[in-house]
Every structure is written in structure tokens, then in C-alpha cells.
Amino acid sequence: MTTNYSIKYSKRNTMGLYITKNAQIEARVPNGTPQKIVEDFVNQHQHWINTHHGVVVQQVEERENFELRFGAKLLFLGREFPLLPVEKPTFGYDGQCFYAYAQMSAEELKTSLVGIYRTLAKKVLSNMVEDLAKHMGLKPKAVKINGARSRWGSCSSAGNLNFSWYLVMAEETTIRYVVVHELAHLIEMNHSPNFWRIVEQVLPNYKAEREKLKKLQKKLSVQCWE
């Protein structure tokens, strides 16, 4: 029987059970719900908790134990490149491998690699947005790079396109899908049938690329970069 859970009251009409990304169990219930009712609700869903909680706990443990080491394989544009140590206090990517100063601590190494990825993302995505925007007859105002873990891209009402640097780990065709998706929002700020028609006109196989993103998301869910 689960007793280690928190209760969150709000202006909602139904009760629900949630497992947060940190493996905390939450019962979200309407304001004024008696605690006994909440307890019974949690007990009635014990099987669901047993099925899902352990999976999230394992993900949390893997994420906390994630450590970058020399010799690891790092993704860029869907390909794996080795992370190699060098004797000079520098770091970068040369098209053949990622490299960094051999004396860096684990945290310094991680910070340096995130910087490399952000630089690569800015270049790759800026160029791709320019090419695809021209093809689609659109003019976004700016391309910005962020560290979002659960959102690959977004389009603001001001016409700015935002992309997660993690996106450059994906294949180029997959990155193109995200770019086209956000550019299409300059025409349709929704996910209506017309929006998807715009995407499909540029990328007829966009659904396959969307599935690739889900697989990459799952892989990144157990990696703690920032």
C-alpha cells in the first residue's frame, strides 16, 4: 500500500494520480476533498502505481548517475563521434570527433560540451531555417537556441523561432521536420488540419521523423546534461 505521496488541491473537478519526473507520487484532487477519499483513491490505483513508479525511479537513478567520460560516443546529426582527450586546455568539435582538455573535471567537461553543442546548434539551425524559410516564402525574425529538454522548438507571436540545442543530436531529416513545423506556425499558430497540410507539403514523410524524435527523447530522458 502506497503511503508516501503528496496531495495537491486545486480548482479541478476530478481526482488524478501523477508520477513526477523526480519519481514523486502526487494525488491531484479538487479543493475540499476529504483525506479519506484521497486515501481510498490512491489504494484503488495501487496496481497502476506499482506498474509505473518503478520505471520512473530507474530513470531518475540513471539520470543522476549519468557522467560523460573520454571515450564515450556523442551524437551529432544522427551520427556518433568519439569524445577524445587532448593535452592542451581547449575543447571543440572538428568534424571527426569531440575533444576536450584531458585534465577537465566531469562537470567542466559537461559544461564545455554543452557549449560546443550550443554553438553547433546555432550554426546548423540558422542555416536550415534560412534555406527552408526561403523555400516556404517566409521570413522569421530570429533564431534562438535554448536548453529545453521537453520541447524541441517553438514559435513566438513575434515571429521568433526557438530551438533546443539537443535537437542537433537528431538526423538532419528529423531536424528539418522540427524547423518546418515551427516555420508553419508563422502561417498557422495552431495544430489544425490546415497546419499539418502545410507541413506535409514540404515534408510528406513528417510522421516518420516525428517518431524518430520520440526515440531520441526517450534516450535523453536518462541523461543529465545541464
JOHU-V667908 format. One record per residue. N is the residue number from 1. RES is the residue in three letters. D_LAST is the distance of its C-alpha to the last C-alpha in Angstrom with 2 decimals. Layout:
BEGIN
N/RES/D_LAST
N/RES/D_LAST
END
This chain:
BEGIN
1/MET/35.18
2/THR/31.85
3/THR/32.01
4/ASN/28.41
5/TYR/27.34
6/SER/26.96
7/ILE/29.15
8/LYS/28.13
9/TYR/31.14
10/SER/31.27
11/LYS/33.77
12/ARG/33.57
13/ASN/36.51
14/THR/35.31
15/MET/33.48
16/GLY/30.39
17/LEU/28.19
18/TYR/24.43
19/ILE/21.78
20/THR/18.42
21/LYS/15.09
22/ASN/15.25
23/ALA/18.73
24/GLN/20.70
25/ILE/24.05
26/GLU/25.22
27/ALA/28.72
28/ARG/28.89
29/VAL/32.52
30/PRO/34.96
31/ASN/35.87
32/GLY/38.72
33/THR/38.25
34/PRO/39.93
35/GLN/37.83
36/LYS/40.29
37/ILE/39.68
38/VAL/35.92
39/GLU/36.57
40/ASP/38.89
41/PHE/36.44
42/VAL/33.71
43/ASN/36.34
44/GLN/37.53
45/HIS/34.13
46/GLN/33.61
47/HIS/33.71
48/TRP/30.91
49/ILE/28.76
50/ASN/29.70
51/THR/28.88
52/HIS/25.41
53/HIS/23.98
54/GLY/23.94
55/VAL/21.95
56/VAL/19.09
57/VAL/19.37
58/GLN/19.08
59/GLN/15.94
60/VAL/14.34
61/GLU/15.70
62/GLU/14.52
63/ARG/10.88
64/GLU/11.26
65/ASN/13.17
66/PHE/10.99
67/GLU/11.35
68/LEU/11.88
69/ARG/15.50
70/PHE/18.07
71/GLY/20.18
72/ALA/17.52
73/LYS/18.02
74/LEU/15.49
75/LEU/16.27
76/PHE/17.45
77/LEU/20.05
78/GLY/20.67
79/ARG/21.61
80/GLU/20.27
81/PHE/20.22
82/PRO/20.21
83/LEU/17.89
84/LEU/20.60
85/PRO/21.07
86/VAL/23.19
87/GLU/25.25
88/LYS/24.54
89/PRO/21.65
90/THR/20.15
91/PHE/17.67
92/GLY/17.89
93/TYR/19.14
94/ASP/22.92
95/GLY/23.67
96/GLN/24.37
97/CYS/21.29
98/PHE/17.99
99/TYR/18.80
100/ALA/17.60
101/TYR/19.47
102/ALA/20.58
103/GLN/20.30
104/MET/16.58
105/SER/14.92
106/ALA/12.24
107/GLU/9.59
108/GLU/11.46
109/LEU/11.57
110/LYS/7.94
111/THR/7.74
112/SER/11.04
113/LEU/10.41
114/VAL/7.87
115/GLY/10.80
116/ILE/13.26
117/TYR/12.06
118/ARG/12.12
119/THR/15.56
120/LEU/16.77
121/ALA/15.82
122/LYS/17.73
123/LYS/20.68
124/VAL/20.91
125/LEU/20.55
126/SER/22.78
127/ASN/25.43
128/MET/25.33
129/VAL/25.59
130/GLU/28.47
131/ASP/30.33
132/LEU/29.97
133/ALA/30.67
134/LYS/33.82
135/HIS/34.80
136/MET/34.41
137/GLY/36.10
138/LEU/33.23
139/LYS/31.80
140/PRO/28.31
141/LYS/27.78
142/ALA/24.32
143/VAL/21.30
144/LYS/17.91
145/ILE/14.40
146/ASN/11.49
147/GLY/8.07
148/ALA/9.99
149/ARG/9.55
150/SER/13.17
151/ARG/15.06
152/TRP/15.70
153/GLY/17.84
154/SER/20.04
155/CYS/23.17
156/SER/24.20
157/SER/27.83
158/ALA/28.00
159/GLY/27.43
160/ASN/23.92
161/LEU/21.80
162/ASN/18.04
163/PHE/15.93
164/SER/12.42
165/TRP/11.50
166/TYR/11.03
167/LEU/14.75
168/VAL/15.92
169/MET/15.39
170/ALA/18.34
171/GLU/21.98
172/GLU/23.56
173/THR/25.84
174/THR/23.05
175/ILE/21.32
176/ARG/24.83
177/TYR/25.10
178/VAL/22.10
179/VAL/23.50
180/VAL/26.97
181/HIS/25.81
182/GLU/24.43
183/LEU/27.44
184/ALA/29.72
185/HIS/28.46
186/LEU/30.15
187/ILE/33.32
188/GLU/32.62
189/MET/30.08
190/ASN/30.26
191/HIS/30.31
192/SER/34.09
193/PRO/36.20
194/ASN/36.79
195/PHE/33.08
196/TRP/32.79
197/ARG/36.00
198/ILE/34.49
199/VAL/31.53
200/GLU/33.99
201/GLN/36.28
202/VAL/33.67
203/LEU/32.05
204/PRO/34.58
205/ASN/32.32
206/TYR/29.27
207/LYS/29.29
208/ALA/28.66
209/GLU/25.59
210/ARG/24.32
211/GLU/24.72
212/LYS/22.71
213/LEU/19.75
214/LYS/20.12
215/LYS/20.05
216/LEU/16.88
217/GLN/15.25
218/LYS/16.59
219/LYS/15.27
220/LEU/11.63
221/SER/12.15
222/VAL/12.15
223/GLN/9.15
224/CYS/5.83
225/TRP/3.80
226/GLU/0.00
END
